[in-house]
Amino acid sequence: MAAAGWKPRLTEPAHRSRRTLIKAGLTGASAVAAGLVVPSTAFAVVSLVRRVRTHGVQSVAGRDPAASKPAAPRPARRKLFADYLTDARAAWTPGVEITPAWVREATGCSRGLSSRLAAALAT
């Protein structure tokens, strides 16, 4: 039977690991519980605590926080010259003068493309 007030003598590596745990922010019961494990396990606990504090819980669980975000929708493909030409032909009615301004209004294309479309429609 051990005498009252007797404490087990801790080895030097155990003291170091306990100091490391306290530096990592583990105090009180958590530091005592961590001090009862072997130093290599204590080091793993310390590195885990530091990683949780800096990167959050999801990175420790093996999940990338950026990967949990939904993927951005893919941009729609660019509208081709033929698509604009089809839209302009569908909007054209007899008696309408084909001008670049009318093509821009009918299709929503740019100024540079409207002159080319007007020329293609006129032929």
C-alpha positions as CSV (number, residue, x, y, z in Angstrom):
1,M,0.0,0.0,0.0
2,A,1.3,3.4,-0.9
3,A,1.9,6.1,1.7
4,A,-0.5,9.0,1.7
5,G,0.8,11.8,-0.4
6,W,3.0,9.5,-2.5
7,K,3.2,10.5,-6.2
8,P,4.7,8.4,-8.9
9,R,8.0,9.8,-10.2
10,L,7.5,10.9,-13.8
11,T,10.2,10.4,-16.3
12,E,11.7,13.4,-18.2
13,P,9.8,12.6,-21.5
14,A,6.5,12.6,-19.7
15,H,7.3,16.0,-18.2
16,R,8.1,17.3,-21.7
17,S,4.9,16.0,-23.2
18,R,2.9,17.4,-20.3
19,R,4.5,20.8,-20.9
20,T,3.7,20.5,-24.6
21,L,0.1,19.7,-23.8
22,I,-0.2,22.7,-21.6
23,K,1.4,25.0,-24.2
24,A,-1.2,23.6,-26.7
25,G,-4.0,24.7,-24.4
26,L,-4.9,21.5,-22.7
27,T,-5.3,22.2,-19.0
28,G,-7.0,20.6,-16.1
29,A,-8.5,17.2,-16.5
30,S,-7.7,17.0,-20.2
31,A,-4.0,17.6,-19.5
32,V,-3.9,15.0,-16.7
33,A,-5.6,12.4,-18.9
34,A,-3.3,13.2,-21.7
35,G,-0.3,13.0,-19.3
36,L,-1.2,9.4,-18.6
37,V,-0.5,8.3,-22.2
38,V,2.8,7.6,-23.7
39,P,4.7,10.6,-25.1
40,S,4.3,9.6,-28.8
41,T,0.5,9.5,-28.3
42,A,0.6,12.8,-26.5
43,F,2.4,14.3,-29.4
44,A,-0.3,13.0,-31.8
45,V,-3.0,14.6,-29.5
46,V,-1.2,17.9,-29.5
47,S,-0.8,18.0,-33.3
48,L,-4.5,17.1,-33.6
49,V,-5.5,19.9,-31.2
50,R,-3.4,22.4,-33.1
51,R,-4.8,21.3,-36.5
52,V,-8.4,21.6,-35.2
53,R,-7.7,25.1,-34.0
54,T,-6.1,26.3,-37.2
55,H,-8.0,24.4,-39.9
56,G,-11.3,23.4,-38.3
57,V,-13.0,20.1,-37.6
58,Q,-13.6,19.2,-41.2
59,S,-9.9,19.1,-42.2
60,V,-9.2,16.8,-39.3
61,A,-12.0,14.4,-40.4
62,G,-10.3,14.1,-43.8
63,R,-12.7,16.3,-45.7
64,D,-11.6,19.3,-47.6
65,P,-13.7,22.3,-46.6
66,A,-13.5,23.7,-50.1
67,A,-14.8,20.4,-51.5
68,S,-17.9,20.6,-49.5
69,K,-19.1,23.7,-51.4
70,P,-21.3,23.0,-54.4
71,A,-19.6,23.3,-57.7
72,A,-20.1,26.5,-59.6
73,P,-22.4,26.1,-62.6
74,R,-20.7,25.8,-65.9
75,P,-21.1,28.9,-68.0
76,A,-23.3,28.5,-71.0
77,R,-21.6,28.0,-74.3
78,R,-21.0,31.0,-76.4
79,K,-23.7,31.8,-79.0
80,L,-22.4,31.1,-82.5
81,F,-22.8,33.2,-85.6
82,A,-25.2,30.6,-87.0
83,D,-27.3,30.8,-83.9
84,Y,-27.6,34.6,-84.3
85,L,-28.4,34.2,-87.9
86,T,-31.2,31.7,-87.2
87,D,-32.6,34.0,-84.6
88,A,-32.5,37.0,-87.0
89,R,-34.2,34.9,-89.8
90,A,-36.9,33.9,-87.4
91,A,-37.6,37.5,-86.3
92,W,-37.6,38.8,-89.9
93,T,-40.9,39.6,-91.6
94,P,-41.5,40.8,-95.1
95,G,-41.3,44.6,-95.4
96,V,-38.7,44.9,-92.6
97,E,-35.5,46.6,-93.7
98,I,-32.5,44.6,-92.6
99,T,-30.0,46.9,-90.9
100,P,-27.4,46.4,-88.3
101,A,-29.6,48.3,-85.8
102,W,-32.5,46.0,-86.5
103,V,-30.3,42.9,-86.2
104,R,-29.0,44.1,-82.8
105,E,-32.6,44.7,-81.6
106,A,-33.8,41.3,-82.8
107,T,-31.0,39.2,-81.6
108,G,-29.2,41.1,-78.9
109,C,-25.8,40.7,-80.6
110,S,-22.9,43.1,-80.4
111,R,-22.3,46.1,-82.8
112,G,-19.5,44.3,-84.6
113,L,-21.5,41.2,-85.2
114,S,-24.7,43.0,-86.3
115,S,-23.1,44.4,-89.5
116,R,-21.9,40.9,-90.5
117,L,-25.3,39.4,-89.7
118,A,-27.1,42.1,-91.7
119,A,-24.8,41.5,-94.7
120,A,-25.4,37.7,-94.5
121,L,-29.2,38.2,-94.2
122,A,-29.3,40.6,-97.1
123,T,-27.9,38.0,-99.5
